[in-house]
Amino acid sequence: MRWAKPGTTEDAPHGKMAVPGFLSGLSGRILALTVAIIMFAEVVFFVPSLASMRLRWLDDRLSTAAAAATVIDGLQPQVLPRALQDDTLMATGTKAIVLRKDGASQLLAITDMPPEIAKTYDLTQVGPVEAVVDAFDELLFGGDRAIRVFGHIGDSDAIIELVISDDELRHALLVYARNIFLLSILLSTFTAMLIFFRLNSILVRPLRRQIANMQAFSDHPDLPESVFRPAERTDELGIAGRHLASMQTQLQKTLRQQKRLAELGLAVSKINHDMRNILASAQLMSDRIAGTDDPVVRRVAPKLLRAIDRAAAYSRSVLSYGQVSEAEPKREMVCLFELINDVHDYLDLSADQPIDWINRVPEDLKVDADPEQLFRVVFNLCRNSVQALSQQAGERRDSLNCLIVSAQRHGSVVSLSVDDTGPGMPQKARENLFAAFRGGVRSGGTGLGLAIARELVLAHGGTIALVEKAGQGTLFRIEIPDRPVALENWRSETGA
């Protein structure tokens, strides 16, 4: 089995990538790499061992010839018979034996000398590189060559010199190389299989298990049993398995949340469809009420009409909410003092609620923003504060319940603060502050208000943040910059 090409469905149904076979994938590569490494190690060992074997073979020949030379030298001045010389040369495997002693050279035994000497080797001093080169020269190009070898006899100054044929030496080297090669193959195969099965059990099998789980999870990400169950191990694969399980668990939660959001969106769209029709009828009736002569009705009717108009606009925006983000803000210069007063009217702070409302916004301060969207932002923040203060007032009669809205301009940026003396923001709400359905401050809250506020402020290019304060309560700060003015518009407005 082989890997399907990326982006294709070759060898894999439904666009999956096929898992390679036992030897064609990572397992086979590990096996081949292990064999290659062990064979390389055997070659590194083989090179010096071959040179050492050649030197030992030559030393054995020199030692045997030296023993014979010592005996022959003791018979001097008698001449060694021809038959005895031949037997000595045959026993030592040489063609000539020369003894150098006390500055003189003595030919002890000789047979038919070759016409030329191909190589001369001095075993009194042999370097490692020279020994390796000579060994491979003999192995590759030796045979039917006459070579001359000489070296010291023991620890004495006497030198024994031999003339021998390299047939037996090359044959011995070939046998040794064959044995080493077969032994290396056997050892490397056995060692490679041990390493392979061990690596396969601790590396490849867990990887295959994770791959199979990922494929199963991609088919059924909603099933709890498809979440990976990591093994109890502390290495990198164990950590990767736990991260995979955590990621799949979080993804399942996200998918369930997205499913609930989709169902909620469908339900809200159906409700708003009917709500829009009801609000349209309420608008017609409010228009008729506004035409009456009752002074109380004429005073309340404008606020009622604005409330109905806002509700109708919200219903239309929900019905056209096909995207993830809100509509682009329609910015204009808005009197922030009047907008904050409208928020106060809609909060409906009755006299029996012990909440002090303080509007510290300068009356002449204007902000470059969409009035409806900015109203929603401030209203959501103030409503959360009022609910927290009301809960605190019900639990503690002597508590200070105050809501302060202040603002000031710093150059081209307007900074708006909503500060209360309530119980403060719980730690869980702080961790998911602007996350819908997770950042609810009070019990039963959805967290949609803060999520909507943040999205609307970001659409204006501004920021909204929870500010740490020394005293009790919660402080939100909103910063909204003015729109950049084009140079042509500035010139036309200033008459420049």
Buried (B, 14 or more C-beta within 10 A) or exposed (E): EEBBEEEEEEBBEEEEBBBBEEEEBBBBEBBEBBBEBBBEBBEEEBBEBBBBBBBEBBEEBBBBBBBBBBEBEEEEEEEBEEEEBEBBBEEBBBBBBBBBBEEEEBEBBBBEEBEEEEBEBEBEEBEEEEBBEBBBEBBEEBBEBBBBBBBBBEEEEBBBBBBBBBEEBBEBBBEBBEEBBEEBBEBBBEBBEEBBEEBBEEBBEBBBBBEEBBBBBEEEBEEEEBBBEBEEEEEEBBEBBBEBBEEBEEBBEEEEBEEEEEEEEEEBBEEBEEBBEEBEEBBEEBEEBBEEEEEEEEEEBEEBBBBBBBBBEBBEEBBEBEEEEBBEBEBEEBBBBEBBBBBBEBBEBEEEBBBEBEBEBEEEBBBBBBBBBBBBBBBBBBBBBBBBBBBBBEEEEEBBBBBBBBBEBEEEBBBBBBBBBBBBBEEEBEEBBBBBBBBBBEEEBEBBBBBBBBBBBBBBBBBBBBEEEEEEBBBBBBBBBBEEEEEEEEEEEEEE
